[in-house]
Every structure is written in C-alpha cells, then in structure tokens.
C-alpha cells in the first residue's frame, strides 16, 4: 500500500511541489551496497542496495537537477534563505566493507560527496554486529533456542515466513536490552548455534586502513556513530554521553581531523531521546542525523542535531518513488526548531 501511495503521488505530480513543504533538501540514508544475494531468506534485504541501483540513483539525481552536497553544506543551507536548487546529501551507516568495495567506485566515478558514519569499535575489530549474526543463525537453523530474560525459548522455523517472524521478534527484543544484556544474549545465541560473532562482525566491517583510503578523498566526510553502535535510549545518560564523546575522540585521533557530524545508532524514535540531542551539541558535533523520515528545511527551522533522513528500502527499485520522497511532497511541513523534530 505504501508503494502504491508513493507511485500515485508521482503520477499525480505531487513531486513537483514547491514552497515551504519542499524545504531545502533531503538527506538519504544507505547501509550496505553489494550485488544482490540469491538466498531465499534475506531478512536484512531492506538495508541493501546494489551498485547498479546506486548508479541509477546518482544519474537520476543529476537529471532531476538536485545539488549533491556534503554534510557541511547541509548545515549551511539549513540556516540560510532558500536557494534556487534543492539538495540531496548521501550518507552511509555502519562503515561496512562493501562501501569501499562496491559503493566507492560508483560514487568516485560520479564525483559526488558523501558521508560515512563510523562506530569506532568496528574498525578496531571488537564491535559486535549482532543483527548480522542473528540473520546468520536464523538463515542456517530450523530449530533455534535462546534465553529471553530468565526463560529459555525454543522455536521451530522451517518456512520463510516463520523465519522472518522470528527474526523480527528477536531483533525487536534485543533492541530493548542494555548493551551488556544485548551482548550476553547474542553471544549465548551464537555459541548455541556455532556462529562466530567476532568473525561475522570483522568480515562485514571496514578496518582503519580501508577508512584511511576513503578519508584521503576530499569528497568523503567521516562522521561518527558512537563506539559500539548501541541504541542510546538503552543506556544511562552518563554512559550515552561517554559513548558519544569517546567515539568522537577515537575518530579524531585516527584521522587527525575534527569530526563534526554524528549519526544516532539506529536513529528511530525509540533509539534516542531529546536529552541525546543536547548531548550531541555538548559533544561538539555540528550536526546529528536520525532515521526519522523528513525533509531539511531552511532558515533554521530544522534542528541540526536532530536532522531527518530518508532511509532507502533496498527492496524497492523504483526511481519514481525516490523522486516523490526527495521532493518532500509526502512529508508534513517542518515544525519550529523548538520541537527538535522529535
């Protein structure tokens, strides 16, 4: 239904909307860029696009006369008067290795700026990509057991629909846990089902050498996404502030430059609070992005430490849908800055 609604918006011309609702531009959020897998069950497919589709997106944005800009330029345009052309900023979460392998050649060919948000434990090889390990367990196994709270749960999942339902159930439960509880739960699950969590995480992530090569490109902005990529709302405020400050400090030490841009881990409304928006400013970040959908407005009407982003669902392949989303036609008018858009 959502796809049909967006397609209808394109056919009725809503994407040509101008005025305040159209705002200054949009920030696009991508995660993984790699050739499409052939496995029948891919619960994280929504987080992936192919290099070919990324190329199509960039060609389309240029054809539609959008300015493709850096996060520094996003911050400038968000506080100034409207400009003749609207912008799109490209951002990538997770610092996945396939960004260097598959996405960067496409981005470099088009000569466009982009931002990658790095959770600094991952290039160190100690981050835990629990969502990837969970995917691997459910893909491989038909009988799954794990401790949920103080009770052991057992599931028989042979059909794809059953596996998807279980993946969603466990993922949502893990997202509610504190970092220590989550780590204990996913390590227990992986041990039971012989999945090497550390190897899975290291294989998927860029190391510091990969990131240094990207950072040498003036079109690449390195941002931060804490140390361990834990949802801030599951932590005490002192621990959350420490994660933000330490992630920034580690990245600045590694790249010998100021790190001015931040991404809230997971970034939806249940993952961070108003207090974290204040923390981002206190930590010295010029901007902080969420995954709450929306358009960036002009003249300071969008809080720079609670910037909305449009997350592209990798199961879609429609440029018409993308055109409607970046137009701002389907989002409500931006609220005043005091609301923090939260």
C-alpha positions in Angstrom: 0.0 0.0 0.0 2.8 2.4 0.8 4.5 1.7 -2.6 1.2 2.3 -4.3 0.6 5.6 -2.4 4.1 6.9 -3.5 3.6 5.8 -7.1 0.3 7.6 -7.1 1.9 10.7 -5.8 4.3 10.6 -8.7 1.6 10.1 -11.3 -0.5 13.0 -9.9 2.5 15.3 -10.0 3.0 15.9 -6.3 6.7 15.6 -6.7 6.7 18.9 -8.5 5.6 20.6 -5.2 7.4 23.8 -4.3 7.1 26.2 -1.4 7.8 25.6 2.3 6.9 22.0 2.4 9.5 21.3 -0.2 12.2 22.5 2.2 15.9 22.9 1.4 16.6 19.3 0.5 16.9 15.7 1.7 19.4 13.5 3.4 19.4 10.0 2.0 20.5 7.1 4.3 22.0 3.9 2.9 23.6 1.0 4.7 25.0 -1.8 2.5 25.9 -1.7 -1.2 26.6 -5.0 -2.8 25.4 -7.4 -5.5 22.0 -8.9 -4.6 22.3 -12.3 -2.9 20.4 -15.3 -4.1 19.4 -16.8 -0.8 15.6 -17.3 -0.5 15.5 -15.8 3.0 17.2 -12.4 3.4 15.7 -10.6 6.5 18.1 -7.6 6.1 17.4 -7.1 2.4 15.7 -3.8 3.2 19.1 -2.5 4.3 20.9 -3.2 1.0 21.0 -1.7 -2.5 23.0 -2.9 -5.5 25.9 -0.9 -7.1 23.8 -0.8 -10.2 20.9 0.8 -8.4 23.2 3.3 -6.7 24.5 4.3 -10.1 20.9 4.8 -11.3 20.1 6.9 -8.3 23.1 9.2 -8.9 22.3 9.6 -12.6 18.7 10.4 -11.7 19.5 13.0 -9.0 21.7 14.8 -11.5 19.0 14.6 -14.2 16.5 16.0 -11.7 18.8 19.0 -11.1 19.5 18.3 -7.4 22.7 19.6 -5.9 24.5 16.6 -4.3 26.2 18.1 -1.3 28.3 17.4 1.8 27.0 17.5 5.4 28.9 20.7 5.9 26.8 22.2 3.1 23.6 20.7 4.5 24.3 22.6 7.7 24.9 25.8 5.8 21.7 25.6 3.7 19.6 24.6 6.7 20.1 28.0 8.3 20.1 30.3 5.2 17.4 31.6 2.9 16.1 29.1 0.3 18.3 28.6 -2.8 17.1 28.0 -6.4 18.0 24.4 -6.4 17.3 21.8 -3.7 19.9 19.5 -2.4 20.4 15.8 -1.6 23.1 14.5 0.7 24.3 10.9 0.6 25.0 9.2 3.9 26.1 5.6 4.7 25.7 4.0 8.1 27.7 1.1 9.6 31.1 1.5 7.8 30.5 -1.8 6.0 33.4 -3.1 3.9 31.2 -3.2 0.8 31.1 0.6 0.9 34.8 0.6 -0.1 34.5 -2.4 -2.4 31.3 -1.7 -4.3 29.9 1.8 -3.5 33.0 3.9 -3.6 33.9 3.1 -7.2 30.4 4.3 -8.2 30.5 7.4 -6.0 34.0 8.3 -7.2 33.0 7.8 -10.8 30.2 10.3 -10.4 32.4 12.7 -8.4 29.9 13.3 -5.6 30.4 13.9 -1.9 29.2 11.5 0.7 29.4 10.9 4.5 30.2 7.6 6.2 29.3 7.3 9.9 31.8 5.1 11.8 31.2 3.2 15.0 34.8 3.1 16.1 34.8 -0.4 17.8 34.2 -2.0 14.4 37.4 -1.0 12.5 39.2 -2.0 15.7 37.7 -5.5 15.2 35.9 -5.6 18.5 32.4 -4.4 17.5 29.5 -6.8 17.6 27.3 -6.7 14.5 24.6 -8.7 16.4 22.0 -8.1 13.6 24.2 -9.9 11.1 24.8 -12.8 13.5 21.1 -13.1 14.2 20.5 -13.2 10.5 23.0 -16.0 10.0 21.6 -18.1 12.8 18.0 -17.9 11.5 19.1 -18.5 7.9 21.0 -21.6 8.8 18.9 -23.2 11.5 15.4 -24.7 11.6 15.4 -25.2 15.4 16.5 -22.3 17.5 16.9 -21.9 21.2 17.9 -18.9 23.3 17.5 -17.3 26.7 15.0 -14.5 26.6 15.1 -12.9 30.0 15.2 -15.8 32.6 13.4 -18.2 30.4 14.7 -20.5 27.6 12.7 -20.2 24.4 12.7 -22.8 21.6 11.4 -22.2 18.1 10.9 -24.5 15.1 11.2 -22.4 11.9 11.2 -24.2 8.6 9.2 -21.8 6.4 10.5 -18.4 5.2 7.5 -16.6 6.8 8.3 -18.3 10.1 11.9 -17.3 9.9 11.0 -13.7 9.1 8.6 -13.6 12.0 11.2 -15.0 14.4 13.9 -12.6 13.1 11.6 -9.6 13.7 10.6 -10.9 17.2 14.2 -11.4 18.4 15.6 -8.2 16.8 12.9 -6.1 18.4 13.6 -7.8 21.8 17.4 -7.3 21.5 16.9 -3.6 20.7 15.2 -3.1 24.1 18.2 -4.5 26.1 21.1 -2.6 27.6 24.4 -3.0 25.8 25.7 -5.5 28.4 22.5 -7.6 28.3 22.4 -7.5 24.5 26.0 -8.7 24.2 25.3 -11.5 26.6 22.2 -12.6 24.8 23.7 -12.6 21.3 26.9 -14.3 22.4 24.8 -17.0 24.1 22.7 -17.4 20.9 25.8 -17.6 18.7 27.5 -20.1 21.0 24.5 -22.4 20.9 24.3 -22.4 17.1 28.1 -22.2 16.3 28.1 -18.8 14.7 31.4 -16.8 15.2 30.1 -13.4 16.2 33.5 -11.8 16.1 34.3 -13.2 12.6 30.9 -12.2 11.2 31.4 -8.6 12.5 35.0 -8.3 11.3 34.3 -9.7 7.9 31.5 -7.1 7.3 33.3 -4.1 8.6 36.0 -1.8 7.2 39.2 -1.6 9.1 41.3 1.5 9.7 43.3 1.0 6.5 40.1 0.9 4.4 38.8 4.0 6.1 42.0 5.9 5.8 41.9 5.4 2.0 38.4 6.9 2.0 39.3 9.7 4.3 42.1 10.8 1.9 39.4 11.7 -0.7 38.3 15.4 -0.2 34.8 14.4 -1.3 34.4 12.0 1.7 33.3 13.2 5.1 34.0 10.9 8.0 31.4 11.1 10.8 30.9 9.1 14.0 28.2 6.8 15.3 29.5 6.2 18.9 32.0 3.5 19.8 29.8 0.3 20.0 26.7 1.3 18.0 24.4 0.8 20.9 20.9 2.4 21.0 21.4 5.4 23.3 18.0 5.1 24.8 19.0 1.7 26.4 21.8 3.4 28.3 22.1 5.8 31.3 22.7 9.4 30.3 26.3 9.3 31.6 27.1 6.2 29.6 25.5 7.6 26.4 27.4 10.9 26.7 30.6 8.9 27.2 29.9 6.7 24.1 29.4 9.9 22.0 32.5 11.7 23.3 34.7 8.6 23.1 33.6 7.8 19.6 34.4 11.3 18.5 37.8 11.3 20.2 38.9 8.0 18.8 37.9 9.0 15.2 39.6 12.3 15.6 42.8 10.6 16.8 42.6 8.1 13.9 42.0 10.6 11.1 43.9 13.6 12.6 40.9 15.9 11.9 37.9 17.3 13.6 34.9 15.0 13.4 31.9 17.3 13.2 29.0 15.0 12.2 27.2 12.3 14.1 24.6 9.6 13.5 22.4 8.3 16.3 22.7 4.5 16.3 19.6 3.0 14.6 18.2 6.6 14.9 14.5 5.9 15.2 12.2 7.4 17.8 12.8 4.5 20.3 16.6 4.7 20.0 17.3 8.2 21.2 15.7 10.9 23.2 15.7 14.7 23.5 18.5 14.6 26.0 20.7 12.9 23.4 20.1 15.8 21.0 21.5 18.1 23.7 24.4 15.7 24.3 25.3 15.9 20.6 25.7 19.6 20.8 27.6 19.5 24.0 30.0 16.9 22.5 30.8 19.4 19.7 29.0 17.9 16.8 27.8 20.4 14.2 25.1 18.0 13.1 23.5 14.8 14.1 21.3 12.7 11.9 18.4 10.4 12.8 16.5 7.8 10.7 13.2 9.7 11.3 11.9 10.5 7.8 11.5 14.0 6.7 12.9 17.0 4.7 15.5 19.5 5.9 14.0 23.0 6.0 15.6 26.4 5.5 16.2 29.4 7.9 16.9 27.4 11.0 13.6 25.6 11.1 15.3 22.2 11.3 17.3 21.3 14.4 20.8 20.5 13.2 21.3 17.9 15.9 18.0 16.1 15.0 18.2 16.0 11.2 15.7 13.8 9.4 16.9 11.3 6.8 15.1 9.2 4.2 16.1 5.6 4.6 16.1 3.8 1.2 14.5 0.4 1.4 16.6 -1.9 -0.7 13.5 -4.0 -1.7 12.3 -1.0 -3.8 13.8 -0.4 -7.3 11.5 2.5 -8.3 13.1 5.8 -9.1 9.6 7.3 -9.2 9.2 6.5 -5.5 12.6 8.1 -4.8 11.6 11.2 -6.7 8.5 11.6 -4.6 10.4 11.1 -1.4 13.1 13.6 -2.0 10.6 16.2 -3.3 9.1 16.5 0.2 5.6 16.1 -1.1 4.7 13.2 1.2 6.1 14.8 4.4 4.2 17.3 6.7 5.5 20.9 7.0 8.5 21.1 9.2 7.8 22.2 12.8 9.6 25.0 14.5 13.1 24.3 15.8 12.0 24.3 19.5 10.2 21.0 18.9 13.6 19.4 17.9 11.6 17.4 15.3 11.3 14.6 17.9 
